[in-house]
C-alpha cells in the first residue's frame, strides 16, 4: 500500500489499521481452529474473514477515488 495515501487520508489509515487488526485475529483463530472444531469458532472465523474482505474492498475503492482526485488536481 502506498504510504502517501495513508498520510493524505485519515479514513484510509483507520481502515488499514482495522484490516491489520483483523488479519492478526484471523491468524490467531485459524491456529486455534486446529484444536477447536466447533461450529461457533467456524462462524466467528468466517465473519471475521468477510469483514476483513469488506474492509479491503473499501480501502481499494478509497485508494482509487483518491488517485482519480489527485489526477484531476494535476490536470487543473
ZIURJO-V657961 format. One record per helix or strand of 2 or more residues. SS is the DSSP state (helix for helix, strand for strand). FROM is the first residue (numbers start at 1). TO is the last residue. If there is no record, write none. Layout:
# ZIURJO-V657961
ss->SS from->FROM to->TO
ss->SS from->FROM to->TO
This chain:
# ZIURJO-V657961
ss->helix from->3 to->8
ss->helix from->10 to->33
ss->helix from->39 to->75
